[in-house]
C-alpha cells in the first residue's frame, strides 16, 4: 500500500507514470470527505492531493480565482468573504453526512473534490453548478500526460470544454492539479420567507409560483413535517416549512420579499427568517444535515423535474419506507431509506415520472458494491462514456470502478496494446 | 480563399456522388435533397463569407429517424458530413467541404413544449434563438443568451457554438442555460443528455457538446431554461476621455459587487461610425463610451444606478446620461446594436474578431492594436462586451484591393496572439471553426490538443463529422491511442510517499 503525497504538478505526473508502469490503480482523493460516496474501490495505492494546496491567483475585480486542487474550500471561502465574494454554487460540505461534527473545520473538503463530485448547493437552481463556474484546469490524464483546458476568462469557446468534463468525473478521467473558477459578489443580505404546513404537492406549486415571478428567488426548499426541526433555524414546531431565499442589496431584498408575500398570501401562514438564521438554515439544507444521523442508512440524492419529484416520492412511499426533503424548487430530493436502498424501485419510479437520476450518497460498502451508486445509463450512452474513459485512462489506473463497475474492459486495454504494437 | 488548407477531398466519394445522392433520396424524399449547383449556392458559405465552397450534396431532414439514417449511411460509407443550422457562424463552422454531405437542420423548426412550472422550453434545433423568447413572451418569460444574430441564428447552432451575447455576464452563456439535448452520433445512435432535471448522472457530456462546433454529434432537440423578465431595466451612457478610465470604471463597478445585465464599451472609431449611422446622440468627443444596463426590481435598479453614476464620476467620466424611459434606454443601445453595419458603411469590408482578455489588460491590448493598425495600414474599430473582457475588433479593409484580405487576416491573427499573450483566449463566442483553427497552437500545446482530439475519437473515431474545423492538424485516432511506455517501465519517481 503506497499513498503518494504530491506537492507539485510534477509529483502528480510522476505518481501517475509510476502507476502506469506498475499497472497499479490509484484512488484519487483530497481531504477524503467524500470518500464514502461511490462504489468501493479495490485500489492498493492512493494519491492524496491534500498537500497540493494554495490559492495561486485571486483578482476580485476580475471575478477570478485559481487554486491548487487540494486547497481547502474553507480557506477559499474565507478569502473570498474578506472581499465580499463567494463561490456562487455553494459547494456541499459532506462531512456531517458521514458523522462529522458541526464545528469540524479540519478536512472538510477541497476545491478539487468540489469539482470532481460537482455537488452544488441550494443556489444551483439559480446560479448553476460547480461545472458552470469552472473556467480552466490543469490535469494529468491516465496516460500520464499533463494538459490544460480553458483559461481564466469567462467567455471562452476555444476548443472543447474539458474543464466541464472534469466536473462530476469523480477522479476517473484525470487528476486535476489546478482549478480556475469564476467567483461572484456575495449578496449584501438575505431573508428567507417561510410558508408553514404545506403538503409536498402544495409546496411544489408555491415554489413554482415563486420561481416564476420576478422576485429572483435564489433558493427554494421544502422540509416536510418532521424534518423542520432537524435544521438550524429559529422556526418553531414540526410543521412542514417551505422556504424561499431572497438575496441581494438591502432595499431590493425587502421589496422582493414583499412581492413574494403578496403573491403567496393565500398559500399558508407566512413568516420570515432573517439573515442571521437564514445562513445556517441553508447550510444545513445544503449539507443534508436532516439525515446526518450517525447511521449508514441509505441516503439518495435524486434530481428530477421539480413538478414531478413529489409525485415520485408519494409513489415510493406506497412501496417502501422513506424520509424525504426537497431542494431546488422541489427538483432535488434527499431520501433516507428505512432499511435497504431499494435502488430498482426508486429508479423505476423516477423513470415513470419523467426521468432524472439518483445517486446513492450514503450506504454501507456492501450496498454500494451491490447496487449501482450512479444512475445506470442507456447502452449507447454508457458505451460512449466507456469510450471516453478509455481515451483518457486506457489502463484504468485512475479511481477505477468508482462510478461504474469494472475498469475499462479488458478488451479496450487489449486494443490499446495492439495499437501501440502495430 | 486565402491559403486555408482543408482536408483533401476523397476521390472515391466524389466518384460515387450519384449513388450517394440516390441513397440520401431514399432516406429523405422529395425536396429534402438538393444536388443542383445553382440551388446549392445558397449554402456555400456561412457568416464568414470570405470562404466559400459548394458541398457534395445538401440534405434537409425532417425527423430524428432521418438524421439517424443519414449519419449511419454516411458512416458506413466513410462519407464526411458537415452539419449546419441557420448558417450564421462567424468562424466558418458550417463551411461546406467539396466531398461532404451538408446536413441542414432548418426544417427542425418547431417548439415542442413550453413548461412554465419547471421554466423550460423544449425546441427543435432549427428554432431561432429569438423564436424561443417570442414563444414565452406573453407570459413574461424570455431565454437569456442573446447573440446579436438572434433573429436568425438557431438554438441548435447556439449549442454547437456555445453562443453568448450582451447578457451573458449576468445570465451566462448557452452552456449555462441548456438543460438537455437529444443528439445523433455519427454511427446513427440517438442519445439524450440531461432533460428537465439538473446535472448529469455521469460524465458531463452536455458540457462537452456545448461549443463542440458540430464535430461530435448532431443535435436534434434542445431543452432550455427560461427566465422571468426583470421588472425594469435602465441604462447609463457614460463617456470617458481615455479607454483606461473606461476600463477602470468597469473594474470598479464589478469590484463594488454589481453585476450589470449588460456592460458594453466602444472606442472612438466605433462611436463615430455608430453615431453617423443611427444618430443616437452619442458624445463624439470621448475616447471610450460605456453602456451599463441594470435590470431587476425598480428599487434595486434605482439604487444601483446611483452607485454606478458615482463610480463613473470618480473615474473621470465626461458625460453620463441615465435613461428615464424605455425609449431612451433602447436609444442608448441603438448605436451599439448597429455598430457592425455602421462600420460596414465606412469601409467596403470589415473583419470581425472575437478574443477575450482579462479586463485589466484592456489598455495594453488597445495600445497594441493601435500599433498594429499603423503597421498594417488598416483601420480598426472596437466594440466589446466590457464586463467579461470579450473584444470585437472590426478590421476595416477592401477586398477589391489585392492583398488587403490577407493583410486583414494577419492583423486579426496578431490581435488574437496578443490576447493569448496577456492571459486571454482566441475566441470568446464566435468559435474556432476554420477561421482560428491554425491559431490553436498559440493557446494549446500538442498534448493539450491531443486530449481534445481524444474526446473527438470517443464520439467520432473516423473524423467524419465536420472535419477540417477546430483542429489544426488531424491525427488518426489509432495514432493518438498509442501509449509510450518504453520497455514497460518508467523511471522510478522521486516523490513523497507514505
Interface residues (C-beta under 8 A of the other chain):
Chain A: X2 X3 X4 X5 X6 X7 X11 X14 X15 X17 X18 X20 X21 X51 X59 X60 X61 X62 X63 X64 X84 X85 X118 X120 X124 X125 X128 X129 X131 X132 X141 X143 X144 X145 X146 X147 X148 X149 X151 X152 X153 X154 X155 X156 X157 X158 X159 X160 X161 X162 X164 X165 X167 X168 X169 X173 X184 X185 X186 X188 X205 X208 X211 X212 X213 X214 X215 X216 X248 X249 X251 X252 X255 X256 X259 X303 X304 X305 X306 X307 X328 X331 X332 X354 X355 X356 X357 X359 X374 X375 X377 X378 X380 X381 X382 X384 X385 X387 X388 X390 X391 X392 X394 X395 X403 X415 X416 X419 X420 X422
Chain B: X115 X116 X117 X118 X119 X140 X141 X161 X162 X164 X168 X169 X172 X173 X175 X176 X185 X189 X190 X191 X192 X193 X195 X196 X197 X198 X199 X200 X201 X202 X203 X204 X205 X207 X208 X210 X211 X212 X228 X229 X230 X231 X251 X252 X254 X255 X257 X258 X259 X296 X297 X299 X300 X303 X304 X356 X357 X358 X359 X360 X385 X388 X389 X390 X423 X424 X425 X426 X427 X428 X429 X430 X431 X432 X436 X440 X443 X444 X447 X448 X449 X450 X451 X452 X454 X455 X456 X457 X458 X459 X470 X478 X481 X482 X483 X484 X485 X488 X489 X490 X492 X493 X494 X495 X496 X497 X498
